[in-house]
Amino acid sequence: MRLLIAECTVDYLGRLTAHLPAAPRLLMVKADGSVLVHADGGSYKPLNWMSPPCTLVESGGDGDELLWTVTNKAGEQLLITIHQVFEDSTHALGVDPGLVKDGVEAQLQKLLAEHIHTLGQGYRLVRREYPTPIGPVDLMARDPQGVAVAVEVKRRGEIDGVEQLTRYLELLNRDPLLAPVHGVLAAQEIRPQARVLAEDRGIRCLVLDYAQLRGIDNVEDRLF
């Protein structure tokens, strides 16, 4: 990646024309060929950019000026006239491992399995990924009275999650060795429409506190 901090003028020629007058800016040339023009503001969004595939041709302008001509496959051009360079550096970043999301459903399922008492005192875990002919139920548990409880874990509880759990319950309740099987929809957030539908079908809704499950947050330490 090449990073150039310079005073520059930028012109875009394509489906429309746009002009950025001379000002100090950050020019970024990535390994994939994209070129971005950033100001010291506007958060992550560049003032102008050219997405790959595109070509960059650097040539001399008037006097000590440099001209970058960036052209994409559609023939659109980004003309960057560099009047003064303040800093020019190149860095090899290598292959990025990608974003690792925190709090995804698999993690929530694992944490809830480890802290099954979150469902209530006396609950015990039977197994994770309990098999059914239409797919595995996230968690199968038993309540203090020994009644089977199927738990569907979601980051966000929506109507689709209620419908999915309903189908599982219909199948599980056909098994005389399991029936009756109760249902719990557990999620970090449950939409009002999903809650209404779940309660209408006898499914309990449980809002999960991810930080508390991870042990980051202690409820007893909270002021509010």
trRosetta pair geometry for C-beta under 8 A, 3 or more apart (Angstrom, degrees):
i j d omega theta_ij theta_ji phi_ij phi_ji
1 28 6.9 -14 -174 -166 104 88
1 29 6.9 162 -159 83 55 56
1 30 5.5 -14 -113 -118 92 54
1 31 6.2 -69 -64 -32 66 83
1 90 7.1 168 85 -155 40 57
1 91 5.2 -18 60 64 89 87
1 92 7.8 160 14 -94 68 22
1 93 5.7 28 -3 -15 116 116
2 27 7.9 -17 114 111 94 90
2 28 7.4 155 83 -156 59 40
2 29 4.2 3 53 53 105 107
2 88 7.5 -6 -173 -168 97 78
2 89 7.3 170 -151 91 56 41
2 90 4.9 -22 -100 -102 75 82
2 91 8.0 166 -84 20 31 65
3 26 6.7 -25 -163 -165 90 98
3 27 7.5 146 -160 79 40 58
3 28 6.0 -4 -107 -106 68 72
3 87 7.4 -11 115 115 94 102
3 88 7.6 172 90 -147 56 36
3 89 5.3 -8 59 63 96 87
3 90 7.7 178 19 -84 68 34
3 91 7.2 15 -2 6 109 108
4 26 7.3 141 77 -162 49 49
4 27 4.2 -17 65 61 102 106
4 28 7.8 -161 27 -68 73 33
4 29 7.6 37 -2 -4 108 101
4 82 7.4 -46 151 -118 137 140
4 85 6.6 -62 -165 -134 99 100
4 87 7.2 177 -149 92 38 60
4 88 5.1 10 -113 -111 82 78
5 24 6.9 18 176 -174 86 97
5 25 7.5 -165 -146 96 56 31
5 26 5.5 -24 -98 -101 74 68
5 27 7.7 -171 -78 20 25 74
5 85 7.6 103 80 -165 55 60
5 86 4.6 -57 105 68 99 108
5 87 4.4 29 39 46 109 96
5 88 7.8 -136 31 -63 63 48
6 24 7.1 -164 113 -139 20 63
6 25 6.9 -25 68 59 61 69
6 27 6.4 -14 31 1 107 117
6 82 4.8 -6 145 -149 151 102
6 83 7.3 152 164 49 98 60
6 84 6.2 174 -160 88 79 47
6 85 4.7 -33 -102 -107 109 54
6 86 6.0 -174 -90 11 45 79
6 88 7.8 31 -54 -70 110 91
7 22 5.8 34 169 -177 97 94
7 23 6.6 -133 -143 129 75 11
7 24 5.1 -44 -86 -81 70 61
7 25 7.6 101 -121 12 28 73
7 82 7.5 112 77 -163 52 57
7 83 4.6 -52 99 64 100 107
7 84 4.5 27 34 46 111 94
7 86 7.6 89 -20 -29 76 104
8 20 8.0 33 107 100 83 115
8 22 6.8 -164 101 -132 16 64
8 23 7.5 -39 55 60 55 50
8 25 5.6 -78 43 41 106 113
8 27 6.8 56 -2 -51 162 122
8 37 7.7 -122 88 -136 135 118
8 80 5.5 1 179 -175 134 90
8 81 6.1 156 -160 81 75 50
8 82 4.9 -30 -100 -103 102 56
8 83 6.3 -176 -92 8 39 81
9 19 7.7 -12 -178 -168 94 84
9 20 6.5 174 -159 89 49 72
9 21 6.3 -33 -121 -160 92 29
9 22 4.8 -40 -67 -74 91 70
9 80 7.5 160 81 -156 47 46
9 81 4.4 -4 56 56 96 107
9 83 7.1 69 -10 -32 90 109
10 18 8.0 -9 117 109 93 91
10 19 7.3 157 88 -157 59 40
10 20 4.0 17 52 44 99 116
10 25 7.7 -30 -28 43 125 165
10 37 5.5 27 -90 -122 160 170
10 47 7.2 122 59 105 155 121
10 48 5.6 173 146 44 144 144
10 78 6.8 -16 -164 -173 97 90
10 79 7.1 151 -157 82 46 56
10 80 5.2 -8 -106 -106 80 74
10 81 7.7 -155 -71 24 36 70
11 17 7.2 -14 -172 -167 89 94
11 18 7.2 164 -155 84 45 53
11 19 5.4 -4 -107 -107 77 73
11 20 7.6 -143 -64 27 41 70
11 78 7.6 159 83 -159 48 45
11 79 4.4 -10 61 60 97 106
11 81 7.8 37 1 -8 100 101
12 16 7.7 32 106 90 110 70
12 17 6.3 164 85 -152 70 44
12 18 4.3 13 43 48 115 95
12 19 7.7 -137 23 -63 73 39
12 48 5.7 -147 -57 -151 126 139
12 76 7.4 3 -174 176 87 104
12 77 7.4 168 -154 91 45 54
12 78 5.6 -15 -105 -107 74 70
12 79 7.7 -165 -76 22 27 73
13 17 5.9 4 -106 -109 56 87
13 76 6.7 177 93 -160 58 61
13 77 4.6 2 57 58 103 97
13 78 7.9 -166 25 -75 70 28
13 79 6.8 39 -4 -9 109 109
14 17 7.6 154 35 -81 55 49
14 74 7.3 54 -143 105 111 117
14 75 7.8 144 -120 97 79 69
14 76 3.3 15 -101 -128 118 108
14 77 6.9 177 -59 27 83 52
15 76 7.2 -31 -13 -97 72 122
18 48 6.7 175 98 -97 134 130
20 23 7.2 -88 160 29 98 109
20 25 7.8 38 141 -52 143 155
20 37 7.1 -179 29 137 165 149
20 47 6.0 71 -96 143 147 137
20 48 6.6 -133 -25 -7 133 129
22 83 6.0 22 -138 -6 122 147
23 39 7.4 7 114 -116 131 104
24 40 7.8 14 101 -17 101 115
24 86 7.0 22 -138 -11 113 142
25 37 5.7 12 154 -172 142 87
25 38 6.3 155 -175 76 88 46
25 39 5.7 -53 -119 -90 91 58
25 47 7.1 -72 -137 20 137 139
26 37 7.6 148 80 -161 54 42
26 38 4.2 -19 65 65 104 105
26 39 7.7 -173 21 -79 85 13
26 40 7.7 106 -14 -65 108 69
27 35 7.2 -13 -172 -169 90 91
27 36 7.5 158 -157 83 45 51
27 37 6.0 -14 -105 -106 69 68
27 38 7.8 -169 -74 24 24 76
27 68 7.6 138 -163 10 150 163
27 80 6.6 99 -113 -179 136 158
27 82 7.7 -61 -17 -92 154 115
28 35 7.1 157 84 -157 57 44
28 36 4.4 -11 59 59 107 98
28 37 7.8 -161 23 -71 78 25
28 38 6.5 40 -10 -6 115 114
28 46 7.8 -121 36 -98 117 131
29 33 8.0 -27 -171 -151 83 25
29 34 7.6 173 -150 89 45 47
29 35 5.4 -8 -103 -106 74 78
29 56 6.6 -28 -128 -33 130 170
30 33 7.0 -32 80 34 79 22
30 34 4.7 9 41 56 116 90
30 35 7.8 -149 16 -73 76 34
30 36 7.5 43 -20 0 105 106
31 93 7.4 -134 -17 40 129 100
32 52 4.9 -117 141 -10 91 155
33 52 3.9 100 73 -104 109 114
33 53 5.9 20 91 -139 158 52
33 54 5.5 159 149 50 111 69
33 55 7.6 -36 -160 -82 119 33
33 56 7.6 -172 -158 -13 74 102
34 49 6.7 9 179 -179 101 107
34 50 6.5 -180 -152 88 60 60
34 51 5.6 -15 -113 -131 106 40
34 52 5.0 -84 -57 -28 75 89
34 54 7.2 82 -103 32 41 116
35 49 6.5 172 92 -154 56 62
35 50 4.7 15 50 45 97 101
35 54 6.9 -90 5 87 104 137
35 56 6.2 125 -64 -83 136 124
35 68 7.5 176 -154 150 153 137
35 70 4.8 -103 33 -116 154 157
35 78 6.4 -170 89 75 130 147
35 80 7.8 -132 161 -18 136 141
36 46 4.2 -127 -168 -88 99 156
36 48 7.8 168 -154 93 48 46
36 49 4.4 -6 -109 -110 70 106
37 46 5.5 108 62 -179 50 111
37 47 4.9 -63 104 59 99 98
37 48 4.7 11 43 57 123 81
37 49 6.5 -153 18 -71 72 58
37 78 7.8 -164 -24 -177 123 134
37 80 7.0 -175 -85 -103 125 125
38 42 7.6 -159 -155 67 75 119
38 46 5.1 -79 -78 -118 69 78
38 47 6.6 154 -117 -1 21 88
39 42 5.8 76 60 10 101 123
39 47 5.4 75 -19 -47 101 122
42 45 5.2 -95 155 67 104 89
42 46 7.8 104 111 -115 136 9
42 47 7.0 132 33 -68 171 72
46 49 4.6 91 78 -51 144 111
48 78 6.4 159 140 -132 121 122
49 78 7.7 -57 166 -87 12 159
50 54 4.9 3 142 -16 117 177
50 70 4.6 175 27 135 162 130
50 72 5.6 -157 -170 -53 104 108
50 76 7.4 -174 -125 102 104 105
50 78 4.7 -127 -46 -5 125 136
51 54 7.0 124 88 -20 34 121
51 72 6.9 41 65 -112 64 137
52 72 7.9 -176 -139 -123 19 95
53 72 7.0 124 89 -150 52 72
53 73 5.7 56 74 -41 96 112
54 70 5.6 39 149 177 130 89
54 71 6.0 174 -162 86 88 36
54 72 4.2 -48 -95 -92 103 65
54 73 7.3 -111 -86 -23 60 65
55 70 7.2 177 86 -148 43 50
55 71 5.4 -11 54 57 89 89
56 68 6.0 -20 -162 -165 99 100
56 69 7.3 149 -154 77 47 48
56 70 5.0 -12 -100 -100 77 81
57 68 7.4 146 74 -157 46 49
57 69 4.7 -16 59 60 98 100
57 70 8.0 -174 22 -75 65 37
57 71 7.7 13 3 4 105 106
58 66 6.3 -12 -167 -177 95 113
58 67 7.4 152 -156 81 47 50
58 68 5.6 -19 -100 -101 72 71
59 66 7.4 147 79 -162 34 66
59 67 5.1 -24 68 64 84 100
59 69 7.1 10 13 -1 110 109
60 65 7.5 105 -176 83 58 61
60 66 6.7 -59 -116 -113 39 55
60 67 7.1 24 110 16 13 94
61 65 3.4 -55 75 102 123 105
61 66 5.8 167 -1 -128 104 1
61 67 4.2 121 -69 -39 99 98
61 81 5.7 94 -107 -142 162 92
61 82 7.5 166 4 48 137 65
62 65 5.2 27 57 32 62 126
65 81 5.9 0 178 -175 128 91
65 82 6.2 155 -163 76 71 56
65 83 5.7 -25 -109 -106 99 47
66 81 7.5 158 82 -158 48 45
66 82 4.2 -6 59 53 96 115
66 85 7.8 34 11 -50 130 114
67 79 6.8 -20 -166 -165 97 87
67 80 7.3 148 -160 79 47 53
67 81 5.6 -15 -105 -104 75 67
67 82 7.4 -156 -73 17 27 80
68 78 7.6 -14 112 108 99 88
68 79 7.3 156 82 -157 60 38
68 80 4.1 -4 55 58 109 104
68 81 8.0 -148 26 -66 71 26
68 82 6.9 63 -12 -24 100 109
69 77 6.2 -26 -166 -158 82 115
69 78 7.8 150 -159 77 36 53
69 79 5.9 -4 -107 -107 68 73
70 77 6.6 139 75 -158 54 59
70 78 4.1 -12 60 57 112 100
70 79 7.8 -155 26 -68 74 31
70 80 7.1 38 -6 -3 109 106
71 75 6.7 -18 -167 -142 103 32
71 76 7.2 159 -148 80 56 42
71 77 5.1 -20 -95 -99 75 81
71 78 8.0 -157 -66 23 36 67
72 75 7.3 -51 73 15 67 18
72 76 5.1 2 39 55 108 91
72 77 8.0 -156 11 -76 72 37
82 85 6.3 30 165 -66 123 86
85 88 5.6 -7 -177 -41 129 112
93 96 7.0 3 135 -64 116 89
97 100 7.6 -8 119 -37 111 103
101 104 4.9 88 97 -53 113 108
102 107 7.3 -56 -166 54 48 171
103 107 6.1 -107 -115 76 16 132
103 108 6.6 45 -167 -56 58 98
103 155 6.6 93 139 -121 93 108
103 188 6.9 31 -179 -58 122 152
103 210 4.9 2 -118 -147 110 159
104 107 5.3 92 56 11 67 103
104 108 7.2 -132 103 -5 32 93
104 155 6.8 -52 -142 -64 37 125
105 108 5.5 -55 -145 39 35 113
105 109 6.1 39 156 -23 68 104
105 138 7.9 -103 169 -114 105 135
105 153 5.8 139 -162 114 87 96
105 154 6.2 -26 -110 -127 115 34
105 155 5.7 -95 -66 -34 80 85
106 109 5.7 -51 -148 33 29 113
106 110 6.5 29 153 -18 63 106
107 110 5.7 -54 -147 36 33 111
107 111 6.2 28 156 -16 67 108
108 111 5.9 -58 -145 40 29 108
108 112 6.1 26 158 -17 66 109
108 153 5.1 178 110 171 110 125
108 154 7.9 -37 85 80 154 10
108 155 6.8 180 -18 -82 150 63
108 186 7.6 -180 155 119 118 107
108 188 7.2 -109 -106 -42 142 98
108 208 6.2 96 -154 111 114 165
108 210 6.7 -67 -99 -106 93 97
108 213 7.5 71 -135 85 62 166
109 112 6.0 -59 -145 39 26 107
109 113 6.3 29 155 -21 63 107
109 128 6.5 100 157 -143 111 118
109 138 5.0 -124 -121 -170 119 112
109 139 6.6 -178 -155 -45 87 102
109 153 4.5 174 -82 56 79 157
110 113 5.7 -56 -150 34 28 112
110 114 6.5 23 153 -15 63 107
110 128 7.7 14 -96 -110 54 154
111 114 5.7 -57 -149 38 33 109
111 115 6.2 -10 162 19 69 107
111 210 7.5 94 70 -143 164 64
111 213 4.1 77 155 155 133 125
111 214 6.5 -53 -121 -70 142 61
112 115 6.3 -73 -136 62 29 80
112 116 6.8 72 157 -94 64 52
112 118 6.0 -92 -138 50 77 138
112 119 7.9 77 -174 -43 102 94
112 139 6.4 -104 108 -40 115 156
112 151 7.1 -146 136 139 141 148
112 153 6.0 -169 23 -100 150 135
112 186 6.2 99 -118 127 158 158
112 208 6.8 -69 -79 -115 114 135
112 213 6.8 -40 -68 -135 58 141
113 116 6.3 3 -156 -65 31 94
113 125 5.6 75 -157 -120 75 149
113 128 5.3 -23 -98 -73 149 113
113 139 5.8 -164 -85 -108 87 121
115 118 5.0 61 123 -28 98 108
115 213 5.8 -156 37 -139 145 82
116 119 6.0 -25 175 13 64 111
116 123 5.1 -133 143 111 97 107
116 124 6.4 81 106 -141 148 20
116 125 4.5 -148 -67 -50 153 94
116 139 7.6 -179 -114 -178 102 142
116 141 5.8 166 -162 -117 124 133
117 120 7.1 -103 -169 84 53 21
117 121 6.3 24 -156 -102 98 43
117 122 8.0 96 -123 16 83 28
117 123 6.0 166 -105 51 40 96
118 206 7.4 110 137 172 98 138
118 208 7.2 41 163 -119 147 85
118 213 7.0 -9 -75 -98 151 99
119 123 4.4 36 75 -23 116 173
119 141 6.3 136 27 97 167 166
119 143 7.7 -116 129 -102 123 80
119 149 7.0 129 -177 117 152 156
119 151 7.1 -95 -89 -87 131 138
119 184 6.4 -45 -129 -116 111 176
119 186 7.8 -73 -89 -78 88 133
119 206 6.8 -58 -113 -96 63 164
120 123 5.3 100 63 -29 75 114
120 143 6.9 12 71 -138 129 92
120 144 7.5 -91 117 -22 112 103
121 144 7.1 20 107 -62 70 127
122 143 6.8 45 107 175 102 56
122 144 3.1 15 134 -84 145 103
123 141 5.3 16 -178 165 106 133
123 142 6.9 162 -154 81 60 46
123 143 5.7 -32 -100 -116 80 48
123 144 7.1 -65 -61 -45 47 67
123 149 7.2 -50 -137 40 114 147
124 141 6.4 161 82 -162 38 84
124 142 5.3 -10 58 56 89 95
125 128 7.5 -5 -175 -47 123 72
125 139 6.7 -72 -134 -164 94 107
125 140 7.8 95 -167 81 60 53
125 141 5.4 -50 -107 -105 43 87
126 130 6.9 35 94 -85 115 127
126 139 8.0 127 46 173 81 67
126 140 4.2 -52 63 106 123 95
126 141 5.8 -167 -1 -100 88 25
126 142 6.1 96 -54 -24 103 91
126 148 7.5 -2 -28 -130 153 86
127 130 5.5 121 80 -80 99 83
127 139 7.8 -175 96 -149 37 53
127 140 5.6 12 52 49 71 104
128 138 7.0 -37 -154 168 75 52
128 139 5.8 -31 -111 -100 61 68
129 136 4.1 -1 -165 171 69 151
129 137 7.5 144 -152 68 21 46
129 138 7.0 -14 -75 -139 47 29
130 136 6.0 141 63 -162 36 81
130 137 4.3 -18 60 56 100 101
130 139 7.2 56 -9 174 107 14
130 140 3.8 63 -51 -25 151 124
130 150 7.2 -116 60 -121 140 89
131 136 5.4 -43 -95 -99 46 83
132 135 6.3 -3 64 64 93 41
132 136 6.7 151 18 -104 76 28
132 137 6.2 69 -15 -27 117 92
132 168 5.8 175 3 -135 167 81
132 171 5.2 102 -166 101 125 145
132 172 6.6 -71 -101 -63 127 85
133 171 6.4 -151 34 -150 97 147
134 167 6.1 -72 89 141 158 122
134 168 7.2 -136 69 -86 112 64
134 171 6.6 -176 13 -35 111 156
135 168 7.8 -78 74 -86 87 102
137 140 5.8 81 91 -60 126 88
137 150 4.7 -76 -160 -154 149 105
137 151 7.2 105 163 52 101 47
137 152 6.9 -86 -153 -77 77 73
137 168 5.1 113 -87 -162 105 146
137 172 7.4 19 -45 -61 147 137
138 151 5.7 -80 77 100 103 77
138 152 5.5 120 9 -128 118 37
138 153 4.4 -165 161 12 167 95
139 150 7.6 147 84 -162 57 43
139 151 4.0 -12 64 59 104 115
139 153 6.8 67 -5 -30 107 112
140 148 6.6 -22 -169 -163 97 98
140 149 7.3 147 -162 77 49 52
140 150 6.0 -20 -106 -104 72 63
140 151 7.4 -166 -78 18 25 83
141 148 7.6 136 79 -160 41 50
141 149 4.6 -27 70 66 90 104
141 151 6.2 35 3 -16 112 120
142 146 5.4 -14 -176 -143 121 39
142 147 6.7 144 -155 65 68 33
142 148 6.2 -38 -98 -96 70 44
142 149 6.7 163 -99 12 17 91
143 146 7.1 -54 66 17 64 15
143 147 4.9 -5 36 54 110 90
143 149 5.6 91 -42 -34 91 127
143 182 7.4 16 -25 40 130 136
147 180 6.5 -15 -152 78 108 87
147 181 7.8 163 169 -114 83 32
147 182 6.1 48 137 -3 121 113
148 172 7.2 -142 121 162 139 127
148 178 5.0 -18 2 -169 166 85
148 179 7.8 -60 38 -82 127 16
148 180 7.4 -169 47 101 91 43
148 181 4.4 -41 95 -111 112 79
148 182 7.1 163 93 22 56 69
149 181 7.1 162 -94 -166 20 68
149 182 4.9 -23 -110 70 75 95
149 183 7.3 159 -162 -92 66 17
149 184 5.9 28 175 -8 110 112
150 165 6.8 160 113 -156 113 91
150 168 5.5 -169 160 125 155 125
150 169 6.1 -159 46 -82 141 77
150 172 5.9 171 -50 5 140 169
150 181 5.5 41 -16 167 106 117
150 182 7.3 -175 24 88 70 42
150 183 5.3 -24 68 -107 93 70
150 184 7.3 179 88 26 46 71
151 183 7.7 152 -87 -162 35 54
151 184 4.6 -17 -109 69 79 105
151 185 8.0 165 -156 -89 58 18
151 186 5.6 10 -171 0 105 121
152 161 5.8 164 127 -175 133 93
152 164 6.2 136 -138 97 153 107
152 165 4.2 -113 -10 -80 143 110
152 168 7.1 160 -65 23 114 149
152 183 7.3 5 0 -167 101 100
152 184 7.4 -179 27 89 64 55
152 185 5.5 -18 66 -114 101 65
152 186 7.1 169 81 28 46 73
153 186 5.1 -24 -106 76 68 103
153 187 7.1 148 -165 -80 47 59
153 208 7.8 33 -144 -31 93 152
154 157 5.1 131 70 -81 130 58
154 158 7.4 -131 155 13 159 72
154 161 4.7 -56 -42 -107 153 149
154 185 7.1 -11 16 -173 114 89
154 186 7.4 153 27 85 65 51
154 187 4.2 -18 75 -98 87 112
155 187 6.4 39 114 -154 12 91
155 188 5.5 -15 -166 21 55 115
155 189 7.5 8 145 31 60 88
156 187 5.9 80 -146 -179 10 132
156 188 6.8 -44 -75 60 53 89
156 189 5.0 -15 -121 69 75 99
156 190 7.7 162 -171 -89 51 32
156 191 7.1 51 169 -34 94 95
157 161 5.2 -107 -145 66 62 150
157 162 7.5 73 180 -47 93 85
157 185 5.2 99 -135 151 130 119
157 186 7.9 -170 -72 101 123 13
157 187 3.5 -168 -39 19 95 154
157 189 6.6 -155 23 100 80 47
157 190 3.6 -10 61 -113 131 76
157 191 6.3 -149 94 13 71 72
157 194 4.9 180 135 118 88 151
157 195 7.5 79 112 -61 129 72
157 198 7.8 -17 169 -41 129 146
157 205 6.8 132 141 -141 169 105
158 161 5.5 107 54 6 57 100
158 162 7.6 -112 112 -2 37 90
158 191 5.2 40 -107 13 64 132
158 193 7.8 19 -155 75 65 101
158 194 5.0 -145 -152 -66 21 136
159 162 5.5 -53 -153 35 41 113
159 163 6.3 40 151 -19 71 104
159 191 7.4 -59 -31 73 71 130
159 193 5.9 -36 -60 118 107 109
159 194 5.1 -135 -63 -92 49 80
159 197 5.9 68 -123 23 84 159
160 163 5.7 -54 -149 37 32 112
160 164 6.3 36 152 -22 65 105
161 164 5.6 -50 -145 34 32 114
161 165 6.4 28 157 -14 65 105
161 185 5.8 107 131 -144 115 120
161 187 7.1 60 136 -59 173 136
161 194 6.5 30 56 -150 103 136
162 165 6.0 -58 -149 40 30 106
162 166 6.2 36 151 -25 64 107
162 185 6.2 -35 -89 -76 69 152
162 194 5.3 -179 -29 -156 122 83
162 197 4.9 101 132 104 167 118
162 198 4.8 -124 -116 -73 118 83
162 201 7.0 133 -180 31 108 140
162 203 6.5 169 -139 60 88 157
163 166 5.5 -52 -147 32 31 117
163 167 6.7 33 154 -20 63 101
164 167 6.0 -55 -157 31 31 110
164 168 6.8 30 148 -16 63 104
165 168 5.5 -51 -151 36 38 114
165 169 6.3 38 152 -21 69 105
165 183 5.1 117 160 -164 119 134
165 185 5.8 -124 -12 -80 162 92
165 198 7.9 28 66 -120 137 99
165 203 6.1 96 110 -128 135 146
166 169 5.8 -56 -148 36 30 111
166 170 6.5 36 153 -24 64 103
166 183 7.5 -29 -81 -72 45 175
166 201 5.9 -53 -101 176 112 160
166 203 7.3 -87 -74 -48 77 138
167 170 5.8 -49 -150 29 32 114
167 171 6.8 25 155 -11 63 105
168 171 6.1 -65 -158 40 32 106
168 172 6.0 23 155 -15 70 114
168 183 7.5 126 80 -108 106 118
169 172 5.7 -57 -135 42 32 108
169 173 5.9 29 165 -19 67 111
169 181 5.8 -163 -139 96 75 109
169 183 5.0 -61 -73 -57 133 125
169 203 7.7 -130 -38 -86 154 105
170 173 6.3 -61 -146 36 20 107
170 174 7.3 28 150 -28 55 102
171 174 5.9 -55 -164 19 36 114
171 175 7.9 32 146 -19 62 97
172 175 6.0 -51 -168 21 45 111
172 178 5.5 -86 176 113 86 148
172 179 7.4 151 132 -73 69 72
172 181 4.3 -27 119 29 123 166
173 178 7.3 -113 -97 97 32 103
173 179 4.7 82 -153 -105 60 106
173 180 6.3 9 -125 -138 101 56
173 181 5.3 -130 -72 31 75 99
174 179 7.3 142 13 -52 8 127
175 178 4.2 45 89 21 114 109
175 179 6.1 163 75 -23 57 88
176 179 5.9 -47 -121 33 32 111
178 181 5.3 7 144 -60 107 113
182 202 7.4 -106 -140 142 81 102
182 203 8.0 149 176 -117 71 51
182 204 7.2 28 160 0 113 108
183 198 7.9 -130 108 -158 116 94
183 201 7.7 -13 56 115 138 106
183 202 7.2 97 40 105 100 78
183 203 4.2 -39 93 -119 114 92
183 204 7.0 172 97 25 57 70
184 203 6.9 169 -94 -173 20 78
184 204 4.8 -23 -110 71 76 98
184 205 7.7 156 -161 -94 64 15
184 206 5.6 14 -178 -3 110 120
185 190 6.8 106 115 -115 116 126
185 194 7.2 -136 135 155 161 113
185 198 5.3 -90 12 -122 138 147
185 203 5.6 53 -15 150 102 122
185 204 7.3 -174 25 89 68 46
185 205 5.3 -21 67 -110 99 66
185 206 7.0 170 84 26 47 73
186 206 4.4 -20 -105 73 79 109
186 207 7.9 -178 -153 -81 59 10
186 208 5.5 66 173 -46 94 113
187 190 5.2 126 63 -70 120 80
187 205 7.9 -42 29 -161 96 87
187 206 7.7 128 21 80 53 62
187 207 6.8 -36 77 -119 62 52
187 208 6.3 -143 116 14 12 102
188 207 7.0 47 -166 -165 22 73
188 208 5.3 -59 -82 67 55 92
188 209 7.9 105 -129 -96 76 22
188 210 5.8 -9 -103 -35 119 109
189 207 7.1 34 -99 -135 28 100
190 194 5.6 -125 -175 85 82 118
190 195 5.2 95 135 -65 117 98
190 198 7.8 -52 -169 10 132 148
190 205 5.1 98 -160 -167 174 127
190 207 6.1 -111 0 -84 107 87
191 194 4.4 86 63 8 88 107
191 195 6.9 -156 91 -10 44 86
192 195 5.6 -55 -148 33 33 113
192 196 6.5 33 156 -20 66 103
193 196 5.8 -52 -151 33 32 112
193 197 6.5 27 154 -14 64 107
194 197 5.9 -58 -148 40 32 109
194 198 6.0 33 155 -22 67 110
194 205 7.7 121 118 -107 92 130
195 198 5.7 -55 -143 37 28 112
195 199 6.2 22 161 -14 65 108
195 205 5.2 -23 -123 -49 84 166
196 199 6.2 -60 -147 39 25 105
196 200 6.3 28 154 -22 62 110
197 200 5.6 -57 -150 34 30 115
197 201 6.5 12 157 -6 65 110
198 201 6.1 -72 -153 45 29 99
198 203 4.0 -88 -169 78 85 111
198 204 7.5 -66 150 62 116 5
198 205 5.3 103 95 -60 150 101
199 202 7.6 53 -169 -71 33 17
199 203 7.0 -95 -67 61 28 66
199 205 7.0 -52 -56 -11 88 110
208 213 6.4 0 -178 -35 103 136
209 212 3.8 37 105 20 118 119
209 213 6.4 158 87 -19 64 84
209 217 6.9 -99 155 75 118 131
209 219 7.9 84 91 -70 169 104
210 213 5.7 -56 -148 35 32 112
210 214 6.4 24 157 -14 66 108
211 214 5.9 -61 -150 40 30 107
211 216 4.4 -81 -165 68 83 113
211 217 3.7 52 127 -1 114 121
212 215 7.6 44 -179 -71 32 23
212 216 7.5 -86 -67 54 23 71
212 217 4.9 -62 -72 76 62 99
212 218 7.5 119 -124 -95 80 24
212 219 6.3 25 -116 -44 129 92
214 217 7.8 63 60 14 88 78
215 218 7.9 15 -164 -68 53 80
217 221 7.7 -141 -172 57 58 113
217 222 7.7 35 180 -62 100 106
218 221 4.3 70 80 4 103 111
218 222 7.6 -163 96 -26 58 78
219 222 5.7 -42 -162 5 43 117
